[in-house]
């Protein structure tokens, strides 16, 4: 009788441990503070149909024939005023990287979580961030648009780009996207604490505070964008928390571009009006920005300060964004952990 040789059972292949990726995303920045770097950045930014909705022939002529020939040099000079020369990068890039590093450290007790960061326009690209998470074994990704208030020109275009990257993948990770957090209690408390701390260290007492949000064409809101209503909700929540009314905490919109009507009141016109009306001491906070950037460090802290002082104002202070401060990181951590429920 022939006895068959004993068959040794092969061990079952164990699947790799499942990992969860968190991708922090901010708007973007030029790679270099010169006309060429700004031109590359502006071309990508202004070619997005979420940002400039009418991408027809007239706009393409204006963009390529006028804007990209004249604006980059002027904006490069503005970037040079705030540039992080030590790292040779914009403050937005420096701060967003730090936010990612700090969030990773805060979640280090959760071994399955990996944190990366990206810019919607410019570098590091969202594709590079998603690729890095996938390479580290992440089959679930939480995208975190770092915009407290939703708009199609910011939050939605982050989702657009995630889907474009995913469209090229056969094995797509499962995706979640954090919602806007314009009324979140942790966010409002962090804003209020930042105001109180800043004012306590000022050598003067502001007569009022201006909350300046990035503007958008009024037509976008008329078509249904909820951005304006969420900016109003943030300001009203902040007023309640600080015990202020609309005469002590004003809402304005900055950074208008082109000739269309944008959301009002305009920040620069408000600075001019207040100074001419006799307001001498003022502070400005920018609640729509999660990190300081050109629009806060140059447009508000320098350009609008100059407008205020030129028209009779005497003391002006720009309150820093939440950035990577402890309260700011607590906002991001709270938001991320809330949206990761069921995954970790």
C-alpha positions in Angstrom: 0.0 0.0 0.0 1.4 3.4 -1.0 1.1 6.0 1.6 0.7 9.6 0.3 3.1 12.1 1.7 1.7 14.3 4.4 0.6 17.6 3.0 1.7 20.6 5.1 -1.0 23.2 5.2 0.1 26.6 3.9 -0.5 29.4 6.3 -3.3 31.8 5.2 -2.0 35.1 4.0 -2.9 37.8 6.5 -4.2 41.0 5.0 -2.2 44.1 5.8 -3.5 46.1 8.7 -6.0 48.6 7.5 -4.9 52.2 8.0 -6.8 55.5 8.0 -5.4 58.6 6.3 -6.1 62.2 7.2 -5.4 64.9 4.6 -5.3 68.5 5.7 -5.9 70.8 2.8 -5.5 74.6 2.5 -5.9 76.9 -0.5 -2.4 77.2 -1.9 0.6 79.3 -2.4 3.3 80.0 -5.1 6.5 77.9 -4.8 8.6 81.0 -5.1 8.1 84.7 -4.3 8.9 85.9 -7.8 6.8 86.7 -10.9 7.3 83.3 -12.4 6.2 81.4 -9.3 3.2 83.7 -8.8 2.2 83.3 -12.5 2.2 79.5 -12.3 0.1 79.6 -9.1 -2.4 82.2 -10.4 -2.9 80.3 -13.7 -3.9 77.2 -11.9 -6.1 79.0 -9.4 -7.9 81.3 -11.9 -8.4 78.5 -14.4 -10.6 76.7 -11.9 -14.3 77.0 -12.9 -15.3 77.0 -9.3 -13.2 80.2 -8.7 -14.0 82.0 -11.9 -17.2 80.4 -13.1 -17.2 81.9 -16.6 -14.2 80.3 -18.2 -15.2 81.3 -21.7 -13.1 82.8 -24.5 -13.2 86.4 -23.1 -11.9 85.3 -19.7 -9.2 83.2 -21.3 -8.0 86.3 -23.2 -8.2 88.5 -20.1 -6.4 85.9 -18.0 -3.6 85.1 -20.4 -3.3 88.4 -22.2 -3.6 90.8 -19.2 -3.7 89.3 -15.7 -0.9 86.8 -16.1 1.3 89.4 -17.8 0.8 92.2 -15.2 -0.4 90.8 -11.9 2.4 88.3 -11.0 5.1 90.9 -10.6 3.0 93.1 -8.2 1.8 90.1 -6.2 5.3 88.8 -6.0 6.3 92.0 -4.2 3.5 91.5 -1.8 4.6 87.9 -1.1 8.2 89.1 -0.5 6.9 91.3 2.4 5.7 88.2 4.3 7.9 85.4 2.9 9.5 82.9 5.3 13.1 83.5 4.1 14.5 80.9 6.4 12.5 78.1 4.8 12.1 79.9 1.4 8.3 79.4 1.5 5.1 81.2 2.3 3.9 81.4 5.8 0.8 79.4 4.7 3.0 76.5 3.8 5.0 76.7 7.0 1.9 76.8 9.2 0.0 74.1 7.3 3.0 71.7 7.6 3.1 72.5 11.3 -0.6 71.8 11.7 -0.1 68.4 10.1 2.9 67.5 12.2 1.1 68.6 15.4 -2.0 66.7 14.5 0.0 63.6 13.8 1.6 63.9 17.2 -1.8 64.4 18.9 -3.1 61.2 17.2 0.1 59.2 17.8 -1.7 56.9 20.3 -3.9 55.7 17.4 -1.4 53.6 15.4 -3.7 53.2 12.4 -3.9 56.9 11.6 -1.6 58.7 9.2 -1.7 62.5 8.6 -0.5 64.3 5.5 -1.1 67.8 4.2 -1.6 69.4 0.8 -2.5 72.6 -1.1 -5.4 72.7 -3.4 -3.3 74.9 -5.8 0.4 74.6 -5.9 2.6 72.3 -3.9 2.5 69.9 -2.2 -0.4 68.9 -4.5 -3.4 67.0 -3.3 -2.4 64.1 -5.6 0.9 63.8 -3.9 -0.8 63.8 -0.5 -3.3 61.1 -1.5 -0.6 59.0 -3.1 1.5 59.2 0.1 -1.4 58.0 2.2 -2.2 55.1 -0.2 1.5 54.2 -0.2 1.3 53.9 3.6 -1.5 51.5 3.4 -4.5 53.8 3.9 -7.7 52.4 2.5 -9.8 55.1 4.1 -9.1 58.8 3.8 -10.6 61.7 5.6 -10.2 64.9 3.6 -10.1 68.0 5.8 -10.7 71.3 3.9 -9.3 73.9 6.3 -12.1 76.4 5.6 -14.6 77.0 8.5 -17.2 78.4 6.1 -18.2 76.4 3.1 -18.1 77.8 -0.4 -18.0 76.2 -3.8 -14.8 78.1 -4.6 -13.0 76.6 -1.6 -14.5 73.5 0.0 -16.2 72.1 -3.1 -13.1 72.4 -5.2 -11.2 70.3 -2.7 -13.8 67.6 -3.2 -13.5 68.1 -7.0 -9.8 67.4 -6.9 -10.1 64.4 -4.6 -12.5 62.9 -7.1 -10.2 63.7 -10.0 -7.4 61.9 -8.3 -9.6 59.0 -7.4 -10.9 58.7 -10.9 -7.5 57.4 -12.0 -7.4 54.7 -9.3 -8.7 51.2 -9.7 -8.7 50.5 -6.0 -10.2 53.7 -4.5 -10.0 54.3 -0.8 -13.2 55.0 1.0 -13.6 58.7 1.4 -15.0 61.1 4.0 -14.9 64.9 4.0 -15.2 67.0 7.1 -18.1 69.5 7.0 -17.8 73.2 7.5 -17.4 74.2 11.2 -18.5 77.8 11.1 -20.7 77.5 14.3 -18.7 74.7 16.0 -18.5 75.5 19.7 -14.8 74.6 19.9 -14.0 76.9 16.9 -16.0 79.9 18.3 -14.4 79.4 21.7 -10.9 79.4 20.1 -11.6 82.5 18.2 -13.0 84.3 21.3 -9.9 83.2 23.4 -7.6 84.4 20.7 -9.3 87.8 20.7 -9.2 88.1 24.5 -5.6 87.0 24.7 -4.5 89.4 22.0 -6.4 92.4 23.4 -5.0 91.7 26.9 -1.5 92.2 25.5 -2.2 95.3 23.4 -0.9 98.7 24.6 -4.2 100.2 23.6 -7.9 99.4 23.9 -9.6 99.1 20.5 -12.9 101.0 20.1 -14.3 98.1 18.0 -13.3 94.9 16.3 -13.7 94.1 12.6 -14.2 90.5 11.5 -13.0 90.4 7.9 -13.8 87.4 5.7 -12.6 86.6 2.2 -15.0 88.0 -0.3 -16.8 86.4 -3.2 -18.9 87.7 -6.1 -22.5 88.5 -5.0 -23.7 86.6 -8.0 -22.3 83.3 -6.5 -24.4 83.8 -3.4 -27.5 84.7 -5.5 -27.0 81.3 -7.2 -27.2 79.5 -3.9 -23.7 79.5 -2.3 -24.2 79.4 1.5 -20.9 81.2 2.2 -22.3 84.6 3.2 -24.9 83.1 5.6 -22.2 81.0 7.3 -19.9 84.1 7.7 -22.9 85.9 9.3 -23.5 82.9 11.6 -19.9 82.8 12.7 -19.9 86.5 13.5 -23.2 86.3 15.4 -21.9 83.4 17.4 -18.7 85.3 18.2 -20.7 88.4 19.2 -22.8 86.3 21.6 -19.7 84.7 23.1 -17.9 88.1 23.6 -21.0 90.0 24.7 -20.8 92.4 21.8 -23.3 93.8 19.3 -22.9 94.7 15.7 -21.5 98.2 16.6 -18.6 96.6 18.4 -17.9 93.6 16.2 -18.4 94.4 12.5 -18.6 92.0 9.6 -16.8 92.9 6.4 -15.5 91.2 3.2 -12.0 91.6 1.7 -10.0 90.6 -1.3 -12.4 91.5 -4.1 -11.1 91.0 -7.6 -12.3 92.4 -11.0 -15.3 94.7 -11.7 -18.3 92.6 -10.5 -20.1 93.4 -7.3 -18.8 91.4 -4.4 -20.2 90.8 -0.9 -20.4 93.9 1.1 -19.5 95.8 3.2 -15.9 95.9 1.8 -13.1 95.8 4.4 -11.0 98.5 2.8 -13.9 100.9 2.4 -14.9 100.2 6.0 -11.4 101.1 7.3 -11.6 104.3 5.4 -15.1 105.2 6.6 -14.4 104.3 10.3 -11.3 106.4 10.3 -13.1 109.4 8.7 -15.9 109.0 11.3 -13.4 109.4 14.1 -12.5 105.9 15.1 -8.9 106.0 16.2 -8.2 102.5 17.6 -9.2 99.2 15.9 -8.4 95.5 15.9 -9.1 93.1 13.0 -9.7 89.4 13.1 -10.0 87.1 10.1 -12.2 84.1 11.2 -12.4 82.6 7.7 -8.7 81.8 7.5 -7.3 78.8 9.5 -3.8 80.0 8.9 -2.1 83.3 8.3 -1.3 84.0 4.6 -1.0 86.8 2.1 -4.6 87.9 2.7 -4.1 88.3 6.5 -0.4 89.2 6.8 -0.1 91.7 3.9 -3.6 92.7 2.9 -5.0 93.2 6.4 -2.0 93.8 8.6 -0.2 96.1 6.1 -2.5 97.4 3.4 -5.6 97.9 5.4 -3.6 99.3 8.4 -2.2 101.9 6.0 -5.7 102.8 4.7 -7.0 103.2 8.3 -4.0 105.3 9.4 -4.0 107.4 6.1 -7.5 108.5 6.8 -7.0 109.5 10.4 -6.8 106.2 12.4 -4.0 106.0 14.9 -3.7 102.5 16.3 -4.4 99.3 14.3 -3.8 95.7 15.3 -4.3 92.5 13.2 -5.2 89.5 15.4 -3.3 86.3 14.2 -5.3 83.4 12.8 -5.6 80.3 15.0 -2.7 78.8 13.0 -1.0 75.9 14.9 -1.7 77.4 18.4 -3.0 75.1 21.1 -6.6 76.4 20.6 -6.3 76.2 16.9 -5.0 72.6 17.0 -7.8 71.7 19.4 -10.3 72.8 16.8 -8.7 70.6 14.1 -8.3 67.6 16.5 -11.9 67.9 17.6 -13.2 68.1 14.0 -11.0 65.1 12.9 -11.9 62.8 15.8 -15.6 63.5 15.3 -15.5 62.6 11.7 -13.3 59.5 12.3 -15.8 57.9 14.5 -16.5 54.3 13.4 -13.1 54.1 11.7 -10.8 54.3 14.7 
